[in-house]
């Protein structure tokens, strides 16, 4: 039986190796459970300061700040200074789309070999 063409298709034409590396790094930043919970909190709550994000995801403020810095460096999250606080928000609506598609595909129907 042949594999479905979308499973092993080459990168679209024009996607150079460095572009593939960049794309892989952007996906990797979302592969961490703490960062993923932070992203979902920001998607649901809108712009939030570090203490609000930390409370929403049940992490310490230092750990939350560290993860937000990684998300900001990847471009998934944007920040804005408001007085003495820095507020974070999702930088791009496509983040929700990516997570919705991934959740629908991977969480809706468990597959053989999936880790529970």
VODOVEX-53711 format. One record per residue (C-alpha): residue in three letters; x, y, z. Coordinates in Angstrom, 1 decimal, always signed. Layout:
! VODOVEX-53711
{guse ALA&px X&py Y&pz Z} .
...
! end
This chain:
! VODOVEX-53711
{guse UNK&px +0.0&py +0.0&pz +0.0} .
{guse UNK&px +1.3&py +3.4&pz -0.9} .
{guse UNK&px +1.7&py +6.2&pz +1.6} .
{guse UNK&px -0.6&py +9.1&pz +1.3} .
{guse UNK&px +1.1&py +11.7&pz -0.8} .
{guse UNK&px +0.9&py +14.4&pz +1.8} .
{guse UNK&px +2.8&py +12.4&pz +4.4} .
{guse UNK&px +6.1&py +12.3&pz +2.6} .
{guse UNK&px +5.8&py +15.1&pz +0.0} .
{guse UNK&px +8.9&py +17.2&pz -0.4} .
{guse UNK&px +8.8&py +20.8&pz +0.8} .
{guse UNK&px +7.0&py +23.1&pz -1.6} .
{guse UNK&px +9.2&py +24.4&pz -4.4} .
{guse UNK&px +11.1&py +27.5&pz -3.4} .
{guse UNK&px +11.5&py +26.4&pz +0.3} .
{guse UNK&px +15.2&py +26.4&pz +0.9} .
{guse UNK&px +16.9&py +24.3&pz +3.6} .
{guse UNK&px +17.3&py +27.4&pz +5.8} .
{guse UNK&px +13.6&py +28.1&pz +5.5} .
{guse UNK&px +12.9&py +24.5&pz +6.5} .
{guse UNK&px +15.2&py +25.0&pz +9.5} .
{guse UNK&px +13.4&py +28.2&pz +10.5} .
{guse UNK&px +10.0&py +26.5&pz +10.2} .
{guse UNK&px +11.2&py +23.6&pz +12.3} .
{guse UNK&px +12.5&py +26.0&pz +15.0} .
{guse UNK&px +9.1&py +27.7&pz +15.1} .
{guse UNK&px +7.3&py +24.5&pz +15.5} .
{guse UNK&px +9.7&py +23.3&pz +18.2} .
{guse UNK&px +9.0&py +26.3&pz +20.3} .
{guse UNK&px +5.4&py +25.3&pz +20.5} .
{guse UNK&px +6.3&py +21.7&pz +21.3} .
{guse UNK&px +7.0&py +22.5&pz +25.0} .
{guse UNK&px +3.9&py +21.8&pz +27.2} .
{guse UNK&px +4.4&py +25.0&pz +29.4} .
{guse UNK&px +4.8&py +27.2&pz +26.3} .
{guse UNK&px +1.8&py +25.6&pz +24.7} .
{guse UNK&px -0.3&py +26.2&pz +27.9} .
{guse UNK&px +0.9&py +29.9&pz +27.8} .
{guse UNK&px -0.1&py +30.2&pz +24.2} .
{guse UNK&px -3.6&py +28.8&pz +24.9} .
{guse UNK&px -4.0&py +31.2&pz +27.9} .
{guse UNK&px -3.1&py +34.2&pz +25.7} .
{guse UNK&px -5.4&py +33.0&pz +22.9} .
{guse UNK&px -8.3&py +32.7&pz +25.4} .
{guse UNK&px -7.5&py +35.7&pz +27.6} .
{guse UNK&px -6.1&py +38.2&pz +25.2} .
{guse UNK&px -3.2&py +40.5&pz +26.3} .
{guse UNK&px -2.0&py +39.6&pz +29.8} .
{guse UNK&px +0.9&py +40.6&pz +32.1} .
{guse UNK&px +3.3&py +38.0&pz +33.4} .
{guse UNK&px +1.6&py +37.5&pz +36.7} .
{guse UNK&px -1.8&py +36.9&pz +35.0} .
{guse UNK&px -0.3&py +34.4&pz +32.6} .
{guse UNK&px +1.6&py +32.7&pz +35.4} .
{guse UNK&px -1.7&py +32.3&pz +37.4} .
{guse UNK&px -3.6&py +31.1&pz +34.3} .
{guse UNK&px -1.1&py +28.3&pz +33.6} .
{guse UNK&px -0.1&py +27.5&pz +37.2} .
{guse UNK&px +3.6&py +28.3&pz +36.8} .
{guse UNK&px +5.9&py +30.6&pz +38.8} .
{guse UNK&px +6.4&py +34.1&pz +37.4} .
{guse UNK&px +10.1&py +33.5&pz +36.7} .
{guse UNK&px +9.4&py +30.3&pz +34.7} .
{guse UNK&px +6.5&py +32.1&pz +32.9} .
{guse UNK&px +8.7&py +35.0&pz +32.0} .
{guse UNK&px +11.4&py +32.7&pz +30.7} .
{guse UNK&px +8.9&py +30.8&pz +28.5} .
{guse UNK&px +7.4&py +34.1&pz +27.3} .
{guse UNK&px +10.8&py +35.3&pz +26.3} .
{guse UNK&px +11.3&py +32.2&pz +24.1} .
{guse UNK&px +7.8&py +32.6&pz +22.6} .
{guse UNK&px +8.6&py +36.3&pz +21.9} .
{guse UNK&px +12.0&py +35.4&pz +20.3} .
{guse UNK&px +10.2&py +32.9&pz +18.0} .
{guse UNK&px +7.7&py +35.5&pz +16.9} .
{guse UNK&px +4.7&py +33.7&pz +18.3} .
{guse UNK&px +4.1&py +36.3&pz +21.0} .
{guse UNK&px +4.5&py +40.1&pz +21.0} .
{guse UNK&px +5.0&py +42.3&pz +24.0} .
{guse UNK&px +4.2&py +45.9&pz +24.9} .
{guse UNK&px +5.3&py +47.9&pz +27.9} .
{guse UNK&px +2.5&py +49.4&pz +29.9} .
{guse UNK&px +4.0&py +51.5&pz +32.7} .
{guse UNK&px +6.1&py +49.1&pz +34.8} .
{guse UNK&px +4.6&py +45.9&pz +33.3} .
{guse UNK&px +5.1&py +44.1&pz +30.1} .
{guse UNK&px +2.0&py +42.7&pz +28.5} .
{guse UNK&px +2.0&py +39.8&pz +26.1} .
{guse UNK&px -0.3&py +38.8&pz +23.3} .
{guse UNK&px -0.4&py +36.4&pz +20.4} .
{guse UNK&px +1.5&py +38.0&pz +17.6} .
{guse UNK&px -0.3&py +36.4&pz +14.7} .
{guse UNK&px -3.8&py +34.9&pz +14.3} .
{guse UNK&px -2.2&py +32.0&pz +12.4} .
{guse UNK&px -0.9&py +30.6&pz +15.7} .
{guse UNK&px -4.5&py +29.7&pz +16.6} .
{guse UNK&px -5.1&py +28.2&pz +13.2} .
{guse UNK&px -2.0&py +26.0&pz +13.5} .
{guse UNK&px -3.0&py +24.8&pz +17.0} .
{guse UNK&px -6.6&py +24.2&pz +16.0} .
{guse UNK&px -5.5&py +22.1&pz +13.0} .
{guse UNK&px -3.0&py +20.2&pz +15.1} .
{guse UNK&px -5.5&py +19.6&pz +17.9} .
{guse UNK&px -8.2&py +18.4&pz +15.5} .
{guse UNK&px -5.8&py +16.1&pz +13.7} .
{guse UNK&px -3.8&py +14.6&pz +16.6} .
{guse UNK&px -6.1&py +14.9&pz +19.7} .
{guse UNK&px -9.5&py +14.1&pz +18.2} .
{guse UNK&px -8.7&py +10.5&pz +17.2} .
{guse UNK&px -6.0&py +8.5&pz +19.1} .
{guse UNK&px -3.8&py +6.5&pz +16.8} .
{guse UNK&px -1.9&py +3.3&pz +17.5} .
{guse UNK&px +1.5&py +4.1&pz +18.9} .
{guse UNK&px +0.4&py +7.5&pz +20.3} .
{guse UNK&px +1.7&py +8.2&pz +23.8} .
{guse UNK&px -1.2&py +8.6&pz +26.2} .
! end
